């Protein structure tokens, strides 16, 4: 039996809060780094980046507010999230607006997928966290849709490379922050769905 199957819902919820808090703070760092470069490299994306940064900061604050009542602790590797986000933000913004939008698209696509997995679990265990994740998921989907629309059909410079690197880095960080719980939850929910 997998550790996730044995883990109490409260433990999984603590890990979900940990990864969401770290991810949102990473999102703030990503958009701050992109803003630093975009102000001179591609100023047309500055309003978008300020809008998304402000959403991420609000999400982080709201996840952090739920942590004490659930005995959740902050991620053990916050500097890795921040360093990775800063590097990703600076490097993508240097390539211009399309790369910024591609970065947002890839990150938000991964985040939305993880939030969907989390929702399938927390709906059965924590109404307050469910409402928060649903709200955050709606914001993240709005970021994703806006980024896709603004990027348009033209590929970003080094688009496939950026897509692969961003996807891999965010997946690894999420896996490490939850000790693999999200991946195991996804498999478990798939098996439960297949059995139903």
C-alpha positions as CSV (number, residue, x, y, z in Angstrom):
1,X,0.0,0.0,0.0
2,X,1.3,3.5,-0.9
3,X,2.2,6.1,1.8
4,X,-0.6,8.3,0.5
5,X,-3.2,5.5,0.9
6,X,-2.0,5.1,4.5
7,X,-1.6,8.8,5.3
8,X,-4.4,10.5,7.3
9,X,-6.3,13.1,5.4
10,X,-5.0,15.8,7.8
11,X,-1.4,14.9,6.9
12,X,-2.1,15.1,3.2
13,X,-3.9,18.4,3.7
14,X,-0.9,19.8,5.5
15,X,1.3,18.8,2.6
16,X,-1.1,20.4,0.1
17,X,-1.1,23.6,2.1
18,X,2.7,23.5,2.2
19,X,3.1,23.1,-1.5
20,X,0.5,25.7,-2.3
21,X,2.0,28.2,0.0
22,X,5.5,27.6,-1.5
23,X,4.1,27.7,-5.0
24,X,2.3,30.9,-4.6
25,X,5.3,32.6,-3.0
26,X,7.3,31.2,-5.9
27,X,4.8,32.8,-8.2
28,X,5.3,36.1,-6.6
29,X,9.1,35.8,-7.1
30,X,8.6,34.7,-10.7
31,X,6.4,37.7,-11.6
32,X,8.7,40.1,-9.6
33,X,11.7,38.9,-11.6
34,X,9.8,39.2,-14.9
35,X,8.7,42.7,-13.9
36,X,12.2,43.8,-13.2
37,X,13.2,42.9,-16.8
38,X,9.9,43.7,-18.5
39,X,10.0,47.3,-17.5
40,X,12.7,48.0,-20.0
41,X,12.5,44.9,-22.3
42,X,8.8,44.5,-23.0
43,X,6.8,47.2,-21.1
44,X,3.6,46.2,-22.7
45,X,3.4,43.1,-20.4
46,X,3.9,45.1,-17.1
47,X,0.2,45.5,-16.3
48,X,-0.4,41.8,-16.8
49,X,2.6,40.9,-14.6
50,X,1.5,43.3,-11.9
51,X,-2.0,41.8,-12.0
52,X,-0.8,38.2,-11.8
53,X,1.8,39.1,-9.1
54,X,-0.9,40.7,-6.9
55,X,-3.1,37.6,-7.3
56,X,-0.2,35.3,-6.3
57,X,0.5,37.4,-3.3
58,X,-3.1,37.3,-2.2
59,X,-3.2,33.5,-2.8
60,X,-0.1,33.0,-0.7
61,X,-1.6,35.1,2.1
62,X,-4.8,33.1,2.1
63,X,-3.1,29.7,2.1
64,X,-0.8,30.9,4.9
65,X,-3.8,31.9,6.9
66,X,-5.2,28.4,6.8
67,X,-2.0,26.7,7.9
68,X,-2.0,27.2,11.7
69,X,-5.4,25.6,12.3
70,X,-4.3,22.6,10.3
71,X,-0.8,22.4,11.9
72,X,0.8,22.9,8.5
73,X,4.3,24.1,8.3
74,X,6.0,26.1,5.6
75,X,8.0,24.2,2.9
76,X,11.4,23.2,3.9
77,X,12.9,24.4,0.7
78,X,11.5,27.9,0.2
79,X,14.8,29.2,-1.1
80,X,14.8,26.7,-3.9
81,X,11.3,27.8,-5.0
82,X,12.4,31.5,-4.8
83,X,15.7,30.9,-6.6
84,X,14.1,28.8,-9.3
85,X,11.3,31.3,-9.8
86,X,13.8,34.2,-10.0
87,X,15.9,32.4,-12.5
88,X,12.9,31.4,-14.6
89,X,11.4,34.9,-14.4
90,X,14.6,36.7,-15.4
91,X,15.5,34.3,-18.2
92,X,12.0,34.3,-19.8
93,X,11.5,38.0,-19.6
94,X,14.9,38.6,-21.4
95,X,13.3,36.9,-24.4
96,X,10.4,39.2,-24.5
97,X,6.6,39.3,-24.2
98,X,5.9,36.0,-26.0
99,X,8.3,34.1,-23.7
100,X,6.7,35.8,-20.6
101,X,3.3,34.6,-21.8
102,X,4.6,31.1,-22.6
103,X,6.1,30.9,-19.1
104,X,2.8,31.9,-17.6
105,X,0.9,29.5,-19.8
106,X,3.1,26.5,-18.9
107,X,3.3,27.3,-15.1
108,X,-0.5,27.9,-14.8
109,X,-1.3,24.8,-16.8
110,X,0.7,22.7,-14.3
111,X,-0.7,24.6,-11.3
112,X,-4.2,24.1,-12.6
113,X,-3.7,20.4,-13.0
114,X,-2.3,20.0,-9.5
115,X,-5.2,22.1,-8.1
116,X,-7.7,19.8,-9.8
117,X,-6.1,16.8,-8.2
118,X,-6.1,18.5,-4.8
119,X,-9.8,19.5,-5.2
120,X,-10.8,15.9,-5.9
121,X,-9.3,15.0,-2.5
122,X,-10.1,18.0,-0.3
123,X,-13.7,18.1,-1.3
124,X,-14.2,15.1,0.9
125,X,-12.2,16.4,3.8
126,X,-12.1,20.2,4.2
127,X,-14.8,22.6,3.0
128,X,-12.8,25.8,3.8
129,X,-9.7,24.7,1.9
130,X,-12.0,23.5,-1.0
131,X,-13.5,26.9,-1.3
132,X,-10.0,28.5,-1.3
133,X,-8.6,26.1,-3.9
134,X,-11.6,26.6,-6.1
135,X,-11.1,30.4,-5.9
136,X,-7.4,30.2,-6.6
137,X,-8.0,27.8,-9.4
138,X,-10.3,30.2,-11.1
139,X,-7.7,33.0,-10.9
140,X,-5.0,30.7,-12.2
141,X,-7.2,29.6,-15.1
142,X,-7.8,33.3,-15.9
143,X,-4.0,33.9,-16.0
144,X,-3.6,30.9,-18.3
145,X,-6.4,31.9,-20.7
146,X,-5.0,35.5,-20.9
147,X,-1.5,34.3,-21.5
148,X,-2.6,32.0,-24.3
149,X,-4.7,34.8,-25.9
150,X,-1.8,37.3,-25.7
151,X,0.9,34.9,-26.9
152,X,-1.2,34.2,-30.0
153,X,-0.3,31.6,-32.6
154,X,3.3,32.6,-33.0
155,X,5.7,30.4,-31.0
156,X,7.8,32.0,-28.4
157,X,11.6,32.0,-28.8
158,X,12.9,28.6,-27.7
159,X,9.3,27.7,-26.9
160,X,9.6,23.9,-26.7
161,X,12.8,24.2,-24.6
162,X,11.1,26.7,-22.2
163,X,8.0,24.5,-22.0
164,X,10.0,21.4,-21.2
165,X,12.3,23.1,-18.7
166,X,9.5,25.0,-16.9
167,X,7.2,21.9,-16.8
168,X,10.0,19.7,-15.4
169,X,11.2,22.3,-12.8
170,X,7.6,22.9,-11.4
171,X,6.8,19.2,-11.3
172,X,10.0,18.4,-9.4
173,X,9.4,21.2,-6.9
174,X,5.8,20.1,-6.3
175,X,6.8,16.5,-5.9
176,X,9.5,17.4,-3.4
177,X,7.3,19.7,-1.5
178,X,4.6,17.1,-1.0
179,X,6.9,14.1,-0.8
180,X,5.2,12.7,-3.9
181,X,1.7,12.9,-2.4
182,X,0.2,14.7,-5.3
183,X,1.5,12.1,-7.8
184,X,0.2,9.3,-5.6
185,X,-3.1,11.1,-5.1
186,X,-3.6,11.4,-8.8
187,X,-2.9,7.7,-9.3
188,X,-5.3,6.8,-6.4
189,X,-8.0,9.0,-7.8
190,X,-7.6,7.5,-11.3
191,X,-7.9,4.0,-9.8
192,X,-11.0,5.0,-7.8
193,X,-12.5,6.5,-10.9
194,X,-11.8,3.4,-13.0
195,X,-13.3,1.2,-10.3
196,X,-16.5,3.3,-10.0
